[in-house]
């Protein structure tokens, strides 16, 4: 018997081929299961990473939108008003047959209660009064008892230093003034799609417009242009 044949007989005698084959297969299956567990362990942090990236992306978009909104708000709050400057000969007084009643206890329609918040009034205008304007049904009569036709309301925000904002308004009528302007004003200002003319005489501003189903007539005294701009922007949304 050759040495090669002796080696073959020893292998066949001492090594169980079937047993060793099954052992290898089992080890391979265990390795496969370990790979599955390893994949599961890897999958969790991958999901967490994707989730974190998604949250960061959403927050970044939200921050971008907020910054954009803030930027737009700042742009609006710095609105440039186109002012028509008036001279003495451009203001004409009128005789108005009206009766103006001060009544701070009456319940009147408030024109600023709509979506978008309240109006912006300078902080030092810490006093307010409500007036009701009545006209006479008989234009030829000056009897005080005949002034019984409700025409418009006036809200006046003021202080003790001569600063004030007067807002006359009505749904049915154009608020009455005791003066008018020669219509030489060529400059217009557009606020959120509403076009209006703004006039200035000395330290007073005047404007009128229709918004939210109300006719507004606004007159200010010793108010800055920026304060007027903020006030108008808080009304015309």
ChimeraX commands (.cxc) that place a marker at each C-alpha (Angstrom):
marker #1 position 0.00,0.00,0.00 radius 0.5
marker #1 position 1.41,3.28,-1.01 radius 0.5
marker #1 position 1.72,6.24,1.31 radius 0.5
marker #1 position -1.08,8.04,-0.62 radius 0.5
marker #1 position -3.44,5.13,-0.06 radius 0.5
marker #1 position -2.55,5.01,3.68 radius 0.5
marker #1 position -3.34,8.74,4.05 radius 0.5
marker #1 position -6.71,8.30,2.32 radius 0.5
marker #1 position -7.67,5.41,4.64 radius 0.5
marker #1 position -6.73,7.46,7.73 radius 0.5
marker #1 position -8.89,10.40,6.59 radius 0.5
marker #1 position -11.85,8.14,5.86 radius 0.5
marker #1 position -11.50,6.48,9.25 radius 0.5
marker #1 position -10.95,9.51,11.51 radius 0.5
marker #1 position -13.05,12.19,9.81 radius 0.5
marker #1 position -16.84,11.93,9.63 radius 0.5
marker #1 position -17.66,13.69,6.38 radius 0.5
marker #1 position -21.40,13.90,6.98 radius 0.5
marker #1 position -20.96,15.32,10.50 radius 0.5
marker #1 position -18.49,17.92,9.36 radius 0.5
marker #1 position -20.68,18.91,6.41 radius 0.5
marker #1 position -23.65,19.50,8.70 radius 0.5
marker #1 position -21.43,21.50,11.08 radius 0.5
marker #1 position -20.29,23.76,8.25 radius 0.5
marker #1 position -23.90,24.32,7.06 radius 0.5
marker #1 position -25.00,25.18,10.59 radius 0.5
marker #1 position -22.19,27.66,10.98 radius 0.5
marker #1 position -23.11,29.21,7.66 radius 0.5
marker #1 position -26.74,29.55,8.81 radius 0.5
marker #1 position -25.60,31.15,12.03 radius 0.5
marker #1 position -23.48,33.57,10.04 radius 0.5
marker #1 position -26.46,34.40,7.89 radius 0.5
marker #1 position -28.57,35.07,10.99 radius 0.5
marker #1 position -25.82,37.24,12.44 radius 0.5
marker #1 position -25.81,39.21,9.22 radius 0.5
marker #1 position -29.55,39.67,9.56 radius 0.5
marker #1 position -29.13,40.94,13.12 radius 0.5
marker #1 position -26.30,43.18,11.99 radius 0.5
marker #1 position -28.51,44.59,9.25 radius 0.5
marker #1 position -31.26,45.28,11.79 radius 0.5
marker #1 position -28.78,47.06,14.04 radius 0.5
marker #1 position -27.58,49.16,11.12 radius 0.5
marker #1 position -31.11,49.89,9.91 radius 0.5
marker #1 position -32.15,51.68,13.15 radius 0.5
marker #1 position -29.49,54.41,13.07 radius 0.5
marker #1 position -30.08,54.83,9.32 radius 0.5
marker #1 position -33.78,55.52,10.00 radius 0.5
marker #1 position -32.90,57.91,12.82 radius 0.5
marker #1 position -30.49,59.74,10.55 radius 0.5
marker #1 position -33.15,60.09,7.85 radius 0.5
marker #1 position -35.66,61.33,10.45 radius 0.5
marker #1 position -33.23,63.92,11.85 radius 0.5
marker #1 position -32.37,65.14,8.36 radius 0.5
marker #1 position -36.09,65.42,7.55 radius 0.5
marker #1 position -36.79,67.45,10.71 radius 0.5
marker #1 position -33.84,69.72,9.98 radius 0.5
marker #1 position -35.11,70.24,6.42 radius 0.5
marker #1 position -38.65,71.09,7.61 radius 0.5
marker #1 position -37.34,73.48,10.26 radius 0.5
marker #1 position -35.07,75.14,7.72 radius 0.5
marker #1 position -38.02,75.70,5.38 radius 0.5
marker #1 position -40.11,77.03,8.27 radius 0.5
marker #1 position -37.31,79.39,9.30 radius 0.5
marker #1 position -36.93,80.56,5.71 radius 0.5
marker #1 position -40.67,81.25,5.47 radius 0.5
marker #1 position -40.66,83.13,8.79 radius 0.5
marker #1 position -37.72,85.24,7.70 radius 0.5
marker #1 position -39.47,85.94,4.41 radius 0.5
marker #1 position -42.66,86.94,6.21 radius 0.5
marker #1 position -40.71,89.16,8.59 radius 0.5
marker #1 position -38.93,90.74,5.67 radius 0.5
marker #1 position -42.23,91.41,3.91 radius 0.5
marker #1 position -43.69,92.87,7.10 radius 0.5
marker #1 position -40.72,95.20,7.45 radius 0.5
marker #1 position -41.12,96.24,3.85 radius 0.5
marker #1 position -44.79,97.02,4.44 radius 0.5
marker #1 position -44.12,98.89,7.66 radius 0.5
marker #1 position -41.66,101.11,5.77 radius 0.5
marker #1 position -44.20,102.01,3.11 radius 0.5
marker #1 position -43.40,105.25,1.33 radius 0.5
marker #1 position -46.41,107.56,1.20 radius 0.5
marker #1 position -46.86,109.85,-1.79 radius 0.5
marker #1 position -47.96,113.13,-0.22 radius 0.5
marker #1 position -49.74,115.97,-2.01 radius 0.5
marker #1 position -48.69,119.25,-0.35 radius 0.5
marker #1 position -51.49,121.83,-0.06 radius 0.5
marker #1 position -51.32,125.61,-0.09 radius 0.5
marker #1 position -53.80,127.99,1.54 radius 0.5
marker #1 position -55.62,128.70,-1.70 radius 0.5
marker #1 position -56.20,124.97,-2.31 radius 0.5
marker #1 position -58.37,124.53,0.81 radius 0.5
marker #1 position -61.95,125.72,0.55 radius 0.5
marker #1 position -64.19,125.89,3.62 radius 0.5
marker #1 position -67.81,124.75,3.58 radius 0.5
marker #1 position -70.86,125.60,5.62 radius 0.5
marker #1 position -72.10,122.28,6.94 radius 0.5
marker #1 position -75.50,121.97,8.52 radius 0.5
marker #1 position -74.74,119.27,11.07 radius 0.5
marker #1 position -74.91,118.56,14.77 radius 0.5
marker #1 position -71.93,116.72,16.32 radius 0.5
marker #1 position -72.66,114.98,19.61 radius 0.5
marker #1 position -69.99,113.71,22.00 radius 0.5
marker #1 position -71.13,110.40,23.50 radius 0.5
marker #1 position -68.54,108.00,24.90 radius 0.5
marker #1 position -71.19,105.68,26.32 radius 0.5
marker #1 position -73.08,104.87,23.16 radius 0.5
marker #1 position -72.60,101.51,21.49 radius 0.5
marker #1 position -71.52,102.29,17.93 radius 0.5
marker #1 position -70.31,100.00,15.13 radius 0.5
marker #1 position -66.54,99.63,15.37 radius 0.5
marker #1 position -65.02,99.57,11.86 radius 0.5
marker #1 position -61.72,97.88,12.75 radius 0.5
marker #1 position -62.97,94.56,14.14 radius 0.5
marker #1 position -61.99,92.20,11.37 radius 0.5
marker #1 position -59.38,89.51,10.78 radius 0.5
marker #1 position -55.88,90.86,11.03 radius 0.5
marker #1 position -55.73,92.51,14.43 radius 0.5
marker #1 position -56.31,95.97,15.82 radius 0.5
marker #1 position -55.22,99.36,14.51 radius 0.5
marker #1 position -51.83,100.81,15.41 radius 0.5
marker #1 position -52.18,104.05,17.37 radius 0.5
marker #1 position -49.17,106.00,18.68 radius 0.5
marker #1 position -48.73,105.09,22.35 radius 0.5
marker #1 position -48.94,108.66,23.60 radius 0.5
marker #1 position -52.46,109.09,22.20 radius 0.5
marker #1 position -53.94,107.87,25.45 radius 0.5
marker #1 position -57.36,109.53,25.20 radius 0.5
marker #1 position -60.25,108.66,22.94 radius 0.5
marker #1 position -63.66,110.16,22.25 radius 0.5
marker #1 position -66.66,109.08,20.22 radius 0.5
marker #1 position -68.75,111.54,18.24 radius 0.5
marker #1 position -71.95,111.09,16.29 radius 0.5
marker #1 position -72.73,113.36,13.37 radius 0.5
marker #1 position -76.38,114.15,12.67 radius 0.5
marker #1 position -77.80,116.09,9.75 radius 0.5
marker #1 position -81.07,117.88,9.33 radius 0.5
marker #1 position -83.67,116.26,7.14 radius 0.5
marker #1 position -84.93,119.76,6.36 radius 0.5
marker #1 position -81.93,121.57,4.91 radius 0.5
marker #1 position -83.63,124.94,5.30 radius 0.5
marker #1 position -84.24,124.52,9.02 radius 0.5
marker #1 position -81.71,125.28,11.77 radius 0.5
marker #1 position -83.89,123.95,14.54 radius 0.5
marker #1 position -81.61,121.84,16.77 radius 0.5
marker #1 position -84.41,119.33,17.30 radius 0.5
marker #1 position -84.46,118.66,13.56 radius 0.5
marker #1 position -80.93,117.19,13.51 radius 0.5
marker #1 position -82.06,113.62,13.75 radius 0.5
marker #1 position -80.58,111.92,10.71 radius 0.5
marker #1 position -77.57,109.82,11.66 radius 0.5
marker #1 position -74.88,110.50,9.08 radius 0.5
marker #1 position -71.51,109.20,10.30 radius 0.5
marker #1 position -69.37,108.45,13.35 radius 0.5
marker #1 position -66.05,109.91,14.47 radius 0.5
marker #1 position -63.40,108.24,16.61 radius 0.5
marker #1 position -60.80,110.66,17.95 radius 0.5
marker #1 position -57.50,109.48,19.47 radius 0.5
marker #1 position -55.65,112.33,21.17 radius 0.5
marker #1 position -53.43,113.55,23.99 radius 0.5
marker #1 position -52.88,116.82,25.86 radius 0.5
marker #1 position -50.11,117.96,23.52 radius 0.5
marker #1 position -52.16,118.64,20.41 radius 0.5
marker #1 position -51.49,115.31,18.68 radius 0.5
marker #1 position -54.52,113.47,17.37 radius 0.5
marker #1 position -55.99,111.13,14.78 radius 0.5
marker #1 position -59.64,111.59,13.81 radius 0.5
marker #1 position -61.37,108.78,11.95 radius 0.5
marker #1 position -64.78,109.57,10.47 radius 0.5
marker #1 position -66.59,106.61,8.95 radius 0.5
marker #1 position -69.91,105.38,7.65 radius 0.5
marker #1 position -71.24,102.46,5.66 radius 0.5
marker #1 position -73.98,104.47,4.00 radius 0.5
marker #1 position -72.53,107.96,3.53 radius 0.5
marker #1 position -69.33,109.80,2.69 radius 0.5
marker #1 position -68.33,111.44,6.02 radius 0.5
marker #1 position -69.00,115.15,6.12 radius 0.5
marker #1 position -66.16,117.68,6.17 radius 0.5
marker #1 position -66.35,121.43,6.65 radius 0.5
marker #1 position -63.75,121.91,3.91 radius 0.5
marker #1 position -62.63,120.36,0.67 radius 0.5
marker #1 position -59.54,120.44,-1.54 radius 0.5
marker #1 position -59.16,121.56,-5.08 radius 0.5
marker #1 position -58.48,118.24,-6.74 radius 0.5
marker #1 position -54.96,119.04,-7.89 radius 0.5
marker #1 position -53.43,116.05,-6.17 radius 0.5
marker #1 position -51.72,113.92,-8.79 radius 0.5
marker #1 position -49.82,111.62,-6.44 radius 0.5
marker #1 position -51.49,108.43,-5.27 radius 0.5
marker #1 position -50.50,105.80,-2.75 radius 0.5
marker #1 position -51.52,102.16,-3.09 radius 0.5
marker #1 position -51.83,100.08,0.09 radius 0.5
marker #1 position -52.65,96.40,-0.41 radius 0.5
marker #1 position -54.51,97.14,-3.62 radius 0.5
marker #1 position -56.39,100.21,-2.31 radius 0.5
marker #1 position -55.50,103.46,-4.07 radius 0.5
marker #1 position -55.83,106.68,-2.10 radius 0.5
marker #1 position -54.70,110.28,-2.17 radius 0.5
marker #1 position -52.98,111.72,0.88 radius 0.5
marker #1 position -52.80,115.46,1.44 radius 0.5
marker #1 position -50.69,117.53,3.81 radius 0.5
marker #1 position -51.24,121.05,5.04 radius 0.5
marker #1 position -48.68,122.24,7.56 radius 0.5
marker #1 position -48.72,119.60,10.35 radius 0.5
marker #1 position -51.95,117.97,9.23 radius 0.5
marker #1 position -52.57,114.95,7.00 radius 0.5
marker #1 position -55.86,114.14,5.25 radius 0.5
marker #1 position -57.06,111.13,3.30 radius 0.5
marker #1 position -60.23,109.22,2.50 radius 0.5
marker #1 position -60.96,105.80,1.01 radius 0.5
marker #1 position -63.41,102.92,1.01 radius 0.5
marker #1 position -62.39,99.68,2.66 radius 0.5
marker #1 position -64.16,96.73,4.27 radius 0.5
marker #1 position -67.56,98.23,3.32 radius 0.5
marker #1 position -66.81,101.47,5.19 radius 0.5
marker #1 position -66.16,104.96,3.86 radius 0.5
marker #1 position -63.24,106.40,5.84 radius 0.5
marker #1 position -62.19,110.02,6.19 radius 0.5
marker #1 position -59.03,110.48,8.25 radius 0.5
marker #1 position -57.49,113.69,9.53 radius 0.5
marker #1 position -54.39,113.91,11.73 radius 0.5
marker #1 position -52.62,116.70,13.58 radius 0.5
marker #1 position -48.92,116.70,14.57 radius 0.5
marker #1 position -48.58,113.04,13.56 radius 0.5
marker #1 position -45.43,111.94,11.74 radius 0.5
marker #1 position -45.53,110.42,8.28 radius 0.5
marker #1 position -44.28,107.10,9.69 radius 0.5
marker #1 position -47.06,107.07,12.30 radius 0.5
marker #1 position -49.61,107.78,9.58 radius 0.5
marker #1 position -48.13,105.00,7.43 radius 0.5
marker #1 position -48.32,102.47,10.29 radius 0.5
marker #1 position -51.87,103.54,11.07 radius 0.5
marker #1 position -53.08,103.15,7.48 radius 0.5
marker #1 position -51.33,99.79,7.09 radius 0.5
marker #1 position -53.06,98.52,10.22 radius 0.5
marker #1 position -56.45,99.39,8.69 radius 0.5
marker #1 position -55.96,98.37,5.07 radius 0.5
marker #1 position -54.87,94.73,5.39 radius 0.5
marker link #1:1,2 radius 0.2
marker link #1:2,3 radius 0.2
marker link #1:3,4 radius 0.2
marker link #1:4,5 radius 0.2
marker link #1:5,6 radius 0.2
marker link #1:6,7 radius 0.2
marker link #1:7,8 radius 0.2
marker link #1:8,9 radius 0.2
marker link #1:9,10 radius 0.2
marker link #1:10,11 radius 0.2
marker link #1:11,12 radius 0.2
marker link #1:12,13 radius 0.2
marker link #1:13,14 radius 0.2
marker link #1:14,15 radius 0.2
marker link #1:15,16 radius 0.2
marker link #1:16,17 radius 0.2
marker link #1:17,18 radius 0.2
marker link #1:18,19 radius 0.2
marker link #1:19,20 radius 0.2
marker link #1:20,21 radius 0.2
marker link #1:21,22 radius 0.2
marker link #1:22,23 radius 0.2
marker link #1:23,24 radius 0.2
marker link #1:24,25 radius 0.2
marker link #1:25,26 radius 0.2
marker link #1:26,27 radius 0.2
marker link #1:27,28 radius 0.2
marker link #1:28,29 radius 0.2
marker link #1:29,30 radius 0.2
marker link #1:30,31 radius 0.2
marker link #1:31,32 radius 0.2
marker link #1:32,33 radius 0.2
marker link #1:33,34 radius 0.2
marker link #1:34,35 radius 0.2
marker link #1:35,36 radius 0.2
marker link #1:36,37 radius 0.2
marker link #1:37,38 radius 0.2
marker link #1:38,39 radius 0.2
marker link #1:39,40 radius 0.2
marker link #1:40,41 radius 0.2
marker link #1:41,42 radius 0.2
marker link #1:42,43 radius 0.2
marker link #1:43,44 radius 0.2
marker link #1:44,45 radius 0.2
marker link #1:45,46 radius 0.2
marker link #1:46,47 radius 0.2
marker link #1:47,48 radius 0.2
marker link #1:48,49 radius 0.2
marker link #1:49,50 radius 0.2
marker link #1:50,51 radius 0.2
marker link #1:51,52 radius 0.2
marker link #1:52,53 radius 0.2
marker link #1:53,54 radius 0.2
marker link #1:54,55 radius 0.2
marker link #1:55,56 radius 0.2
marker link #1:56,57 radius 0.2
marker link #1:57,58 radius 0.2
marker link #1:58,59 radius 0.2
marker link #1:59,60 radius 0.2
marker link #1:60,61 radius 0.2
marker link #1:61,62 radius 0.2
marker link #1:62,63 radius 0.2
marker link #1:63,64 radius 0.2
marker link #1:64,65 radius 0.2
marker link #1:65,66 radius 0.2
marker link #1:66,67 radius 0.2
marker link #1:67,68 radius 0.2
marker link #1:68,69 radius 0.2
marker link #1:69,70 radius 0.2
marker link #1:70,71 radius 0.2
marker link #1:71,72 radius 0.2
marker link #1:72,73 radius 0.2
marker link #1:73,74 radius 0.2
marker link #1:74,75 radius 0.2
marker link #1:75,76 radius 0.2
marker link #1:76,77 radius 0.2
marker link #1:77,78 radius 0.2
marker link #1:78,79 radius 0.2
marker link #1:79,80 radius 0.2
marker link #1:80,81 radius 0.2
marker link #1:81,82 radius 0.2
marker link #1:82,83 radius 0.2
marker link #1:83,84 radius 0.2
marker link #1:84,85 radius 0.2
marker link #1:85,86 radius 0.2
marker link #1:86,87 radius 0.2
marker link #1:87,88 radius 0.2
marker link #1:88,89 radius 0.2
marker link #1:89,90 radius 0.2
marker link #1:90,91 radius 0.2
marker link #1:91,92 radius 0.2
marker link #1:92,93 radius 0.2
marker link #1:93,94 radius 0.2
marker link #1:94,95 radius 0.2
marker link #1:95,96 radius 0.2
marker link #1:96,97 radius 0.2
marker link #1:97,98 radius 0.2
marker link #1:98,99 radius 0.2
marker link #1:99,100 radius 0.2
marker link #1:100,101 radius 0.2
marker link #1:101,102 radius 0.2
marker link #1:102,103 radius 0.2
marker link #1:103,104 radius 0.2
marker link #1:104,105 radius 0.2
marker link #1:105,106 radius 0.2
marker link #1:106,107 radius 0.2
marker link #1:107,108 radius 0.2
marker link #1:108,109 radius 0.2
marker link #1:109,110 radius 0.2
marker link #1:110,111 radius 0.2
marker link #1:111,112 radius 0.2
marker link #1:112,113 radius 0.2
marker link #1:113,114 radius 0.2
marker link #1:114,115 radius 0.2
marker link #1:115,116 radius 0.2
marker link #1:116,117 radius 0.2
marker link #1:117,118 radius 0.2
marker link #1:118,119 radius 0.2
marker link #1:119,120 radius 0.2
marker link #1:120,121 radius 0.2
marker link #1:121,122 radius 0.2
marker link #1:122,123 radius 0.2
marker link #1:123,124 radius 0.2
marker link #1:124,125 radius 0.2
marker link #1:125,126 radius 0.2
marker link #1:126,127 radius 0.2
marker link #1:127,128 radius 0.2
marker link #1:128,129 radius 0.2
marker link #1:129,130 radius 0.2
marker link #1:130,131 radius 0.2
marker link #1:131,132 radius 0.2
marker link #1:132,133 radius 0.2
marker link #1:133,134 radius 0.2
marker link #1:134,135 radius 0.2
marker link #1:135,136 radius 0.2
marker link #1:136,137 radius 0.2
marker link #1:137,138 radius 0.2
marker link #1:138,139 radius 0.2
marker link #1:139,140 radius 0.2
marker link #1:140,141 radius 0.2
marker link #1:141,142 radius 0.2
marker link #1:142,143 radius 0.2
marker link #1:143,144 radius 0.2
marker link #1:144,145 radius 0.2
marker link #1:145,146 radius 0.2
marker link #1:146,147 radius 0.2
marker link #1:147,148 radius 0.2
marker link #1:148,149 radius 0.2
marker link #1:149,150 radius 0.2
marker link #1:150,151 radius 0.2
marker link #1:151,152 radius 0.2
marker link #1:152,153 radius 0.2
marker link #1:153,154 radius 0.2
marker link #1:154,155 radius 0.2
marker link #1:155,156 radius 0.2
marker link #1:156,157 radius 0.2
marker link #1:157,158 radius 0.2
marker link #1:158,159 radius 0.2
marker link #1:159,160 radius 0.2
marker link #1:160,161 radius 0.2
marker link #1:161,162 radius 0.2
marker link #1:162,163 radius 0.2
marker link #1:163,164 radius 0.2
marker link #1:164,165 radius 0.2
marker link #1:165,166 radius 0.2
marker link #1:166,167 radius 0.2
marker link #1:167,168 radius 0.2
marker link #1:168,169 radius 0.2
marker link #1:169,170 radius 0.2
marker link #1:170,171 radius 0.2
marker link #1:171,172 radius 0.2
marker link #1:172,173 radius 0.2
marker link #1:173,174 radius 0.2
marker link #1:174,175 radius 0.2
marker link #1:175,176 radius 0.2
marker link #1:176,177 radius 0.2
marker link #1:177,178 radius 0.2
marker link #1:178,179 radius 0.2
marker link #1:179,180 radius 0.2
marker link #1:180,181 radius 0.2
marker link #1:181,182 radius 0.2
marker link #1:182,183 radius 0.2
marker link #1:183,184 radius 0.2
marker link #1:184,185 radius 0.2
marker link #1:185,186 radius 0.2
marker link #1:186,187 radius 0.2
marker link #1:187,188 radius 0.2
marker link #1:188,189 radius 0.2
marker link #1:189,190 radius 0.2
marker link #1:190,191 radius 0.2
marker link #1:191,192 radius 0.2
marker link #1:192,193 radius 0.2
marker link #1:193,194 radius 0.2
marker link #1:194,195 radius 0.2
marker link #1:195,196 radius 0.2
marker link #1:196,197 radius 0.2
marker link #1:197,198 radius 0.2
marker link #1:198,199 radius 0.2
marker link #1:199,200 radius 0.2
marker link #1:200,201 radius 0.2
marker link #1:201,202 radius 0.2
marker link #1:202,203 radius 0.2
marker link #1:203,204 radius 0.2
marker link #1:204,205 radius 0.2
marker link #1:205,206 radius 0.2
marker link #1:206,207 radius 0.2
marker link #1:207,208 radius 0.2
marker link #1:208,209 radius 0.2
marker link #1:209,210 radius 0.2
marker link #1:210,211 radius 0.2
marker link #1:211,212 radius 0.2
marker link #1:212,213 radius 0.2
marker link #1:213,214 radius 0.2
marker link #1:214,215 radius 0.2
marker link #1:215,216 radius 0.2
marker link #1:216,217 radius 0.2
marker link #1:217,218 radius 0.2
marker link #1:218,219 radius 0.2
marker link #1:219,220 radius 0.2
marker link #1:220,221 radius 0.2
marker link #1:221,222 radius 0.2
marker link #1:222,223 radius 0.2
marker link #1:223,224 radius 0.2
marker link #1:224,225 radius 0.2
marker link #1:225,226 radius 0.2
marker link #1:226,227 radius 0.2
marker link #1:227,228 radius 0.2
marker link #1:228,229 radius 0.2
marker link #1:229,230 radius 0.2
marker link #1:230,231 radius 0.2
marker link #1:231,232 radius 0.2
marker link #1:232,233 radius 0.2
marker link #1:233,234 radius 0.2
marker link #1:234,235 radius 0.2
marker link #1:235,236 radius 0.2
marker link #1:236,237 radius 0.2
view
